[in-house]
Structures are given as C-alpha cells and as structure tokens.
Amino acid sequence: MPEVVIIGGGVVGASVAYHLTERGCLDVLMLDREEMLGLGSTGKATGGVRAQFETDINIKLSLYSMDFFRDWDFDCEYDPKGYLFLATNNLHLEYLDRTGERQRELGYDGVHLLTQAEVAAMVPGVNCDDIVGGSFGPRDGFINPLAILEGFMVEASMSGAKVKTGTLVRAINVENGRVTGLHTSDGTLECDRVVLCSGAWARHLAATAGIDLPVEPQRRQIVWAKAAKALPPDLPMVIDLKDGFHFRPARDFHVAADTGDGRDVLFAYADPDEPPGFSTEFDDAFLDKVGEKAAHRAPFLNGAQIVYEKCRAGLYENSPDHHAILGGCEVEGLYFANGFSGHGVMHSPATGRALAEIILDGESSFLDVSSLHIDRFANGELLHETAFI
Ligand SMILES: Cc1cc2nc3c(=O)[nH]c(=O)nc-3n(C[C@H](O)[C@H](O)[C@H](O)COP(=O)(O)OP(=O)(O)OC[C@H]3O[C@@H](n4cnc5c(N)ncnc54)[C@H](O)[C@@H]3O)c2cc1C
C-alpha cells in the first residue's frame, strides 16, 4: 500500500510529490486519468507570478514561491519582468498604495507606485488618458508552468515517487471516518492517505467521500496575437484594475527555445458573463469582447494578427473567496490542495511544502496556512481579495 496517493498530475500534485519525497516520504503514488501529465489547467496557464496581492496569506505564498523559483537548481524560466497594475480612479490608486505598503511590510522590497507619466514611459503605446497612476512589482513576472511541473516530477521520480497515468479515480472510499482506498478505472487501490489535487474537477471526487468542497470550474480564454511591430523591450504583465484586461509578451512553452520575433503578445480579461462550467472550447465571440478592451487600453495592438491556433481556453478552479483550500478535513487521511482560483502555478511551491508538512507533521510550520482550511466556509471566515484576475 503506498504511503500517500496524489490524485491529479498537474503542477500542484507534482509539487506535493516533490515536497513529500524531499522530506523522505518516498512511497508516493500519483494518479492521473490522462495519458500525460499537465493536460489540465497547468498546460493552459499564462505563466504569471505576482506578490501584488491584498491578503497576507496570498502575499506570503507568493513571496515564498518566488524565492523558490529564483533559487531552484532547475530552470523554470522565472523571469522577473514585473507586474504593472493600472489605476483609472483614486479609489484604485489608494488600494494599490495600501496593499503595496502591506506587501513591503511582509518583505516585498521595491514594489512602488507610479505616476501617469511613469506608466507611459514604462509601456510606450499604452493609452494613459484615463490613468491616474499605477503600481509596479519588480519581482513579479513570468514562469513556465510545464517546466515547473517537469522539475518537480523529475526530482520526485528520482527519489522514488511513482506515476500512473491513464487511471481515472472514480471515488474515495471511506469507512468509519477515515480513508480506506480509491475506486479507480483499474480497480480498487488500498491506501489511507490521499491528497486531492484534481484542480477544477475536484468537487465531485470530494463528494464521494462525503465532503462538500466548494470548487467551481470556470472557463478562461486567452488570445495570442502578433503585433504589427515588436513589443516594447522588457514589457511587464500589464493589468487594468478597472476590468481585469491584461497583456504580456507571449512565450511558447511547448518549444525548447523561444524563437519569436518579439511581436507575440497574449491578452485576456475575466469575462463577467462567463458561467461556471467545464467547457474548454475557445469561443471566437471572445475576440470581439476582449478586442474592444485592447483597442482602448493598448492601441498599439490595433492591426495585430490573431494567431488562431494558439488562442486557448482552460479552467479556473474558483473557491467562494478566491483563495486556495489547503489541508485536511473531517475525513481522516483526506487532504485538499484545491481552489486556487487562477493562482495554482505561482503558489505551487509553497502549497506543496505546506501539504507535505501537514501530512507528515500535522501542521505547516514554515508558513501558517490555517486560514486556508476548508472549515473557513462553515465558520464564516472567508478571506477577501479585491484584484482577482
Ligand atoms: C487561461 C488560464 C490562465 C492561467 N494563468 C495563470 C497564471 O498566470 N499563473 C498561475 O499561477 N495560474 C494560472 N492559472 C491557474 C492555474 O493554471 C491553475 O491554478 C493550476 O494549473 C492548478 O494546478 P492543479 O495541479 O491544481 O490542476 P490541473 O493542472 O488542472 O491538474 C489536475 C489534474 O487532475 C487530473 N484529474 C482530474 N480528475 C481526475 C480523476 N477523477 N482521476 C484522475 N485524475 C484526475 C487532470 O487530468 C489533471 O491533470 C491559469 C489558468 C487558466 C485556465
């Protein structure tokens, strides 16, 4: 019987496997229903990382993870080009000022406000007419989600972790309040410790164990285009706080080296009309909606050519307060690493370490993640983050 079974071979399950084996818990088995790892949301992610958040827990998860990406001996392509948040009214600017102060208190050196003129100088071609200022986080930036997944799995596998792809987990078996095994497409697997890392698809599996895990799938679409001219050098991730419209230089994660000509750009926004659901079809109607926002904020994108074959859609795994759900629950031996609400790649290092410590020691001591326990929903202790994009 494996010591720990991880359901889901995305970046989060991979990080849990890595951190468990790093701690000497070597008999780890990862199951995924697909024939390859990374085919869930991880393979669809934009690859952004930021510590410009509002809540202490999100800031701390990010600062820890950015240090990890920077110091890791595996190259995960961490590229701290920064995140630039744009404010179009004083309320948003005050929000950036207040949250920036808290980020600095928690150790994020260098995050600072920008004037309208400084924004215009940082991103030539952006429409600054209605902008009152911005905030720039110099350690925020870009990461390669599939490289991170690979780095975790290479090291976990070398330490003894096993992976079984093509195995669908149908149910978590529970007797007398504790996990006894899994019902899978390959039969029954006995085990007494299970980590649910199945992303947007976690809720129904948790329900088979009698737990209501409030994770809702929601489609997110991204447009890939070629701008008429090369993008400004060192372009950061640029995000309009008003509507979540954002753009960044595009990087092809599926090829060994970036062979682009500097014109590839990704842009998107959080469509408020997108209902919950499991569709991952890219809908051409999104092009008009996001195109309108791009025309206003980033007129340098006018005339950009859409690269249709690279436009994509994946699933966010939203929790009610847009924060992760980490840790155990009332079923002994069942642990959750879910509900990242669009931040699972950037928070994967801290998440994996927290889960390993919770499973092996009973609590996460390097970082207190107790505010992310599933009980917060029943206890009415929801967290509040304004700028989820
Ligand atoms: C368009 C888009 C952009 C994003 N941009 C960013 C970003 O810039 N930065 C960031 O940090 N995050 C981003 N995210 C969010 C990020 O992709 C996710 O939070 C993260 O990938 C979650 O990882 P995971 O391992 O939990 O889930 P997944 O990668 O979805 O992995 C879950 C795995 O579970 C498997 N599985 C599911 N059900 C079962 C079952 N019953 N049996 C066996 N296996 C099962 C699936 O096959 C899948 O491989 C983005 C997401 C989208 C869609």
The ligand as an SDF file (V2000), in Angstrom:
LIG
                    3D

 53 58  0  0  0  0  0  0  0  0999 V2000
   -6.2730   30.5820  -19.0170 C   0  0  0  0  0  0  0  0  0  0  0  0
   -5.6100   30.3510  -17.6870 C   0  0  0  0  0  0  0  0  0  0  0  0
   -4.5710   31.1700  -17.2950 C   0  0  0  0  0  0  0  0  0  0  0  0
   -3.9660   30.9600  -16.0520 C   0  0  0  0  0  0  0  0  0  0  0  0
   -2.9000   31.7420  -15.7000 N   0  0  0  0  0  0  0  0  0  0  0  0
   -2.2520   31.5040  -14.5430 C   0  0  0  0  0  0  0  0  0  0  0  0
   -1.1070   32.2570  -14.1850 C   0  0  0  0  0  0  0  0  0  0  0  0
   -0.6860   33.1580  -14.9130 O   0  0  0  0  0  0  0  0  0  0  0  0
   -0.4920   31.9800  -13.0130 N   0  0  0  0  0  0  0  0  0  0  0  0
   -0.9360   30.9950  -12.1750 C   0  0  0  0  0  0  0  0  0  0  0  0
   -0.3490   30.7960  -11.1170 O   0  0  0  0  0  0  0  0  0  0  0  0
   -2.0260   30.2670  -12.5010 N   0  0  0  0  0  0  0  0  0  0  0  0
   -2.6870   30.4940  -13.6410 C   0  0  0  0  0  0  0  0  0  0  0  0
   -3.7880   29.7590  -13.9700 N   0  0  0  0  0  0  0  0  0  0  0  0
   -4.3140   28.8100  -12.9990 C   0  0  0  0  0  0  0  0  0  0  0  0
   -3.5000   27.5380  -12.9950 C   0  0  0  0  0  0  0  0  0  0  0  0
   -3.4550   27.0120  -14.2930 O   0  0  0  0  0  0  0  0  0  0  0  0
   -4.1240   26.5370  -12.0340 C   0  0  0  0  0  0  0  0  0  0  0  0
   -4.4180   27.1420  -10.7970 O   0  0  0  0  0  0  0  0  0  0  0  0
   -3.1500   25.3750  -11.7920 C   0  0  0  0  0  0  0  0  0  0  0  0
   -2.7100   24.8440  -13.0200 O   0  0  0  0  0  0  0  0  0  0  0  0
   -3.8160   24.3150  -10.9610 C   0  0  0  0  0  0  0  0  0  0  0  0
   -2.9800   23.1970  -10.9580 O   0  0  0  0  0  0  0  0  0  0  0  0
   -3.5240   21.8120  -10.4600 P   0  0  0  0  0  0  0  0  0  0  0  0
   -2.3830   20.8700  -10.4960 O   0  0  0  0  0  0  0  0  0  0  0  0
   -4.2710   22.0170   -9.1900 O   0  0  0  0  0  0  0  0  0  0  0  0
   -4.6570   21.4150  -11.5120 O   0  0  0  0  0  0  0  0  0  0  0  0
   -4.5490   20.8540  -13.0020 P   0  0  0  0  0  0  0  0  0  0  0  0
   -3.3610   21.3260  -13.7130 O   0  0  0  0  0  0  0  0  0  0  0  0
   -5.8760   21.1110  -13.6240 O   0  0  0  0  0  0  0  0  0  0  0  0
   -4.3650   19.3090  -12.7680 O   0  0  0  0  0  0  0  0  0  0  0  0
   -5.4060   18.4840  -12.3090 C   0  0  0  0  0  0  0  0  0  0  0  0
   -5.1550   17.0950  -12.8330 C   0  0  0  0  0  0  0  0  0  0  0  0
   -6.1110   16.2060  -12.2510 O   0  0  0  0  0  0  0  0  0  0  0  0
   -6.4370   15.2290  -13.2000 C   0  0  0  0  0  0  0  0  0  0  0  0
   -7.7280   14.6620  -12.8070 N   0  0  0  0  0  0  0  0  0  0  0  0
   -8.9040   15.3210  -12.6580 C   0  0  0  0  0  0  0  0  0  0  0  0
   -9.8680   14.4760  -12.2460 N   0  0  0  0  0  0  0  0  0  0  0  0
   -9.2780   13.2640  -12.1180 C   0  0  0  0  0  0  0  0  0  0  0  0
   -9.7620   11.9810  -11.7290 C   0  0  0  0  0  0  0  0  0  0  0  0
  -11.0400   11.7860  -11.3550 N   0  0  0  0  0  0  0  0  0  0  0  0
   -8.8920   10.9360  -11.7320 N   0  0  0  0  0  0  0  0  0  0  0  0
   -7.5950   11.1120  -12.0940 C   0  0  0  0  0  0  0  0  0  0  0  0
   -7.0950   12.3050  -12.4810 N   0  0  0  0  0  0  0  0  0  0  0  0
   -7.9220   13.3690  -12.4810 C   0  0  0  0  0  0  0  0  0  0  0  0
   -6.4820   16.0050  -14.5050 C   0  0  0  0  0  0  0  0  0  0  0  0
   -6.2900   15.1390  -15.6170 O   0  0  0  0  0  0  0  0  0  0  0  0
   -5.3390   16.9950  -14.3380 C   0  0  0  0  0  0  0  0  0  0  0  0
   -4.1380   16.5280  -14.9080 O   0  0  0  0  0  0  0  0  0  0  0  0
   -4.4230   29.9280  -15.2060 C   0  0  0  0  0  0  0  0  0  0  0  0
   -5.4570   29.1030  -15.6120 C   0  0  0  0  0  0  0  0  0  0  0  0
   -6.0570   29.3030  -16.8470 C   0  0  0  0  0  0  0  0  0  0  0  0
   -7.1670   28.3950  -17.2750 C   0  0  0  0  0  0  0  0  0  0  0  0
  1  2  1  0
  2  3  1  0
  2 52  2  0
  3  4  2  0
  4  5  1  0
  4 50  1  0
  5  6  2  0
  6  7  1  0
  6 13  1  0
  7  8  2  0
  7  9  1  0
  9 10  1  0
 10 11  2  0
 10 12  1  0
 12 13  2  0
 13 14  1  0
 14 15  1  0
 14 50  1  0
 15 16  1  0
 16 17  1  0
 16 18  1  0
 18 19  1  0
 18 20  1  0
 20 21  1  0
 20 22  1  0
 22 23  1  0
 23 24  1  0
 24 25  2  0
 24 26  1  0
 24 27  1  0
 27 28  1  0
 28 29  2  0
 28 30  1  0
 28 31  1  0
 31 32  1  0
 32 33  1  0
 33 34  1  0
 33 48  1  0
 34 35  1  0
 35 36  1  0
 35 46  1  0
 36 37  1  0
 36 45  1  0
 37 38  2  0
 38 39  1  0
 39 40  1  0
 39 45  2  0
 40 41  1  0
 40 42  2  0
 42 43  1  0
 43 44  2  0
 44 45  1  0
 46 47  1  0
 46 48  1  0
 48 49  1  0
 50 51  2  0
 51 52  1  0
 52 53  1  0
M  END
$$$$
